[in-house]
Amino acid sequence: QVQLVESGGGLVQPGESLRLSCAASGFTFSNYAMRWYRQAPGKERELVAGIGRTGRSLSYADSVKGRFTISRDNAENMMYLQMNTLKPEDTAVYYCKAFGMDYWGKGTLVTVSS
């Protein structure tokens, strides 16, 4: 059974950092590109960042480029999102997803507020 469990969210002030984690199980993690999405209150879910199967291919939404870093550890079936210089507009529930699979975790809430 495919499971994706996001963690690491919380309440931070503008300019601070958070590191999100995604624990994957139930499939061969290293065979799949992975993505982080987010959904802000009242808005549609949007793609934040993507990473290829080996971790060498990276992509970012313009809104987070230069501030967020996606990474993965295939030995541990984990994916990460390092988020620096957080802004109030980064407030959202963050989800991880395997590219090509229609499974979603429950997400982790990130709130950026002073």
C-alpha angles and dihedrals in degrees: 000000000000113000130180117184119187122198143161101072124134148130116302137163123249111281095028128114139238134183118214123201132202119199112200129195141158096052140056098276096193091059094064137070109227135214141196118219132180137200121201122201110285094003137100122261112269136196112251106174142345136204131195125237095268096037095246098104113069133175134180140190111251090243093064103030111128093016104059128054124195121203141161141205109209092186090061098033089237136136127193141198116201108200118194133177091020119203131202089251089063089069107122146107108277123214135185124215139178112239110251096015122099099216124119132188125219092264132225123258120235117191120185112191141135 
